[in-house]
Amino acid sequence: MIDVELILLIPVISGILCFLSPREHIISWISILVSAIGTGFTFWVCGPVFLDGTVIEYSIWYLDAMSAFFMMITSAVAFMVALYSRGYLGLEREEKILKTGSEKFYYLYLNLFVAVMLAVYCVSSVGMIWIIIEITTLISTFLVGFYHDDKSTEAAWKYLIICSIGITLALIGISLVYASSYGIVEESEALNWNVLMANAEFLDPAILKTAMVFIIIGFGTKAGFAPMHTWLPDAHSQAPTPVSALLSATLLNCALYSILRFYTISEITIPGYASTLMLIFGFLSLFIASMFILNAKDIKRMLAYSSIEHIGLITIGFGIGTDLAIYTALFMVMAHSLTKPILFFCAGNIMQAYGTKDMSVVRGLATKLPFTATMLSIGTLAIVGMPPFAVFMGEFSLFMAMIDSGMWWLAGIAVVLIIIIFSGFARHIYPMLTGETDKEVHYSKDVTRYIPFVVLAGAILVFGLYMPEQIADGLAGIVNDIFGGSL
Amino acid sequence: MDPVLYENIIDVCAILMLLLSVLSITTTRMGKLVQHFAIHSLVLAVIAFVVAYYTGKYEIYFTFALTLVLKVYVIPKFLNYTMHKINAEREIEPLVGIPGSLLICTALILISYLAAEPMVQSLDALGSTCFAVSLSIVLIGMFMMASRRKALTESIGLLLVENGLFLGTLTISYGMPLVVEFGVFFDVIIAVVIIGIFAYRINRTFNSVDTTFMRRLKDD
């Protein structure tokens, strides 16, 4: 049984190989190749766990269906990012934006970052989860500050400081959880989340309440809950574009997953407490995101706010807490993680072609970059929740879930906010697609740059039109086994 | 010995840590600030030792040793080194003046006591007094990060937060499982080193370690 170790080791090896590689132009191929192997292996190990609900448990590892679900998303997105990085960084190297020799650092950090994110999902101790989440911050800080200029340094600094504080609060929460289990479970395994789960009804409710506030605020900072989200638009806009996609589609999930682990425990001990907090933060995030999307200028900042929006929606789903809502929220995690990279990759193409992130300058995409324009339209329609894409299915059944549990008002507010976000996107994206420009547009035609678009767009279309039964069963299994539902 | 005596020693030390945090808020010299942090950590180490002796848990001796080596010696040494390297011996005029800062600290301490109130009954004698104190230290550390302008002062703020946190875990739950404890220490060290690297980079990019220059990223 070294499956889990291997899953984590493959990206690490990939990073080291990239770092040691003697020639710059083969680094990206190494990363793509090893990443493909890693993703394949992750699916091979996690697939059965997700589909059959078996549990892998040995030494410090614990892998159940929910972990497997998140790991497969992370791994798949990481592979797409590895593919896209090749063309993106290749062009930057040609244009001398990158210093010689910095590419190997990029791939080193990128692969280590992926390994650490995967590790979040497979440890059994919630204390270990905390440690690993902190390491994700520490590694990705270098990716955010990768360009070494004033703006990226500022973004990296904010990211480092805000997330470190946030995560510190989460540790207070964890130590309170530990205190609440004092004398109930054996100390050596007191932070093992399945032990906590099994003894959840005996935990001290007063302490656990305070603990949940700290944990949701702490990990919520990392997950991008408003009003602790301020690092997020900066980091997403200043990081190299493939990294932005990774931050948005996978890093936020890591923090969300940590919250969910505690959420499931606290819903047994003090039902309704954590879920109310999550509803509040979810709506706040949705509201703040909608306001900023409407007035965005920088395309990557707009996409970053859209991530806050989706994390908000997902959090609302978990906050509602009915079986359907949790099922939907899990589905939306997947839908968002598959849709958002398309948009970030489009933003990357546009940035490199037009040399700007300012959406008011970019015009005439449809004639200059027809492929990017098509993908941008698909991605935009998908992310704002238009049929027939996956996010639509998610949002639709989220509203159904809200109405089912009698939250008419909240559903109404959410619809209004989502319409605002829709108009924000339409207002910014449509002029970019149409119009005329005299600008010379440089564009790299590299096959590895096209693949991720096609794969991801295909995936969101499939999940929007037709939900494979095995996946539906897998998600229902998570709802039943981990959230105690009965689907 | 009488358990009340241990509790009293720990309480006194915890209060001492709180006072040192308040003192750090009023300090504008970087060298002094690093020194305050070292003493702050030393007091924490003493608490760890007393808790270890009191509960007889050998893991907490590790916490004690690690605190002593890393936080009292290695990190201050590293901070001093970085400080000289980037010529940041003095904090520039803080964003909030010292009298104002003291007032805010008082408010933060009050808030912590209020926040800790609902849990007092559930925690044992040691935890119930120290939780409020550790929360105050955490909040004061955060306030320091928010109100000071130099990158290095902000990193000391973070370290104060971490110390407050360790005080919390030691007194509420007598430390965490050993693996977690080690991991947290490791993370803190790496965080401080990375903050040092970035302070250096900020110094090079902006020609200053004043973080108020960093106001370029915003939505308008």
Contacts between the chains, C-beta under 8 A, distances in Angstrom:
chain1	res1	chain2	res2	distance
A	60	B	179	7.5
A	125	B	177	7.2
A	125	B	179	7.0
A	125	B	180	6.7
A	127	B	176	5.8
A	127	B	177	6.3
A	127	B	179	7.2
A	127	B	180	3.3
A	127	B	183	7.2
A	128	B	179	6.9
A	128	B	180	6.7
A	128	B	183	6.6
A	130	B	180	7.5
A	130	B	183	7.9
A	130	B	184	7.6
A	131	B	180	6.8
A	131	B	183	3.6
A	131	B	184	6.4
A	131	B	186	7.5
A	131	B	187	5.8
A	134	B	187	4.5
A	134	B	191	7.3
A	135	B	187	6.7
A	135	B	190	7.6
A	138	B	187	7.3
A	138	B	190	5.4
A	138	B	191	6.2
A	138	B	194	5.6
A	141	B	194	6.2
A	141	B	198	7.3
A	142	B	194	7.9
A	145	B	198	7.0
A	145	B	201	7.2
A	148	B	201	7.0
A	148	B	205	7.3
A	149	B	205	7.0
A	150	B	205	5.1
A	150	B	206	6.4
A	150	B	214	7.9
A	150	B	216	6.6
A	151	B	216	5.7
A	151	B	217	6.1
A	153	B	198	7.1
A	153	B	201	5.6
A	153	B	202	5.8
A	153	B	205	4.9
A	153	B	206	7.7
A	153	B	214	7.7
A	154	B	214	4.0
A	154	B	216	6.1
A	154	B	217	5.7
A	155	B	217	6.0
A	156	B	198	6.4
A	157	B	151	7.1
A	157	B	198	5.6
A	157	B	202	6.3
A	157	B	211	7.0
A	157	B	214	6.5
A	158	B	214	7.5
A	158	B	217	7.6
A	160	B	191	7.7
A	160	B	194	6.7
A	160	B	195	6.6
A	160	B	198	6.4
A	161	B	145	6.4
A	161	B	154	6.1
A	161	B	158	7.1
A	161	B	195	7.9
A	164	B	158	5.7
A	164	B	191	5.9
A	165	B	142	5.8
A	165	B	145	6.7
A	165	B	158	7.0
A	165	B	161	6.6
A	168	B	138	7.0
A	168	B	158	7.7
A	168	B	161	5.2
A	168	B	162	6.6
A	168	B	165	5.8
A	169	B	138	7.7
A	171	B	165	5.6
A	171	B	169	7.7
A	171	B	184	6.9
A	172	B	134	7.9
A	172	B	135	7.5
A	172	B	138	6.8
A	172	B	165	6.0
A	172	B	168	5.8
A	174	B	176	7.7
A	175	B	165	7.6
A	175	B	168	5.8
A	175	B	169	4.1
A	175	B	172	5.8
A	175	B	173	5.5
A	175	B	176	6.3
A	176	B	119	7.9
A	176	B	172	6.6
A	176	B	173	7.9
A	178	B	169	7.6
A	178	B	172	7.8
A	178	B	173	4.5
A	178	B	176	6.0
A	179	B	123	6.8
A	179	B	127	6.7
A	179	B	172	4.4
A	179	B	173	4.1
A	180	B	122	7.6
A	182	B	173	6.0
A	187	B	177	7.0
A	188	B	177	6.6
A	190	B	177	6.6
A	191	B	176	7.2
A	191	B	177	5.9
A	191	B	180	6.5
A	204	B	122	4.9
A	206	B	118	5.8
A	206	B	119	5.5
A	206	B	121	6.9
A	206	B	122	4.5
A	207	B	119	5.5
A	207	B	122	4.9
A	207	B	123	7.0
A	209	B	118	7.4
A	210	B	115	7.4
A	210	B	118	6.9
A	210	B	119	5.5
A	233	B	217	7.7
A	233	B	219	7.0
A	234	B	217	4.5
A	237	B	217	7.3
A	238	B	217	7.1
A	292	B	219	5.7
A	295	B	219	7.0
A	296	B	219	7.1
A	297	B	219	7.7
A	297	B	220	7.9
A	301	B	219	6.6
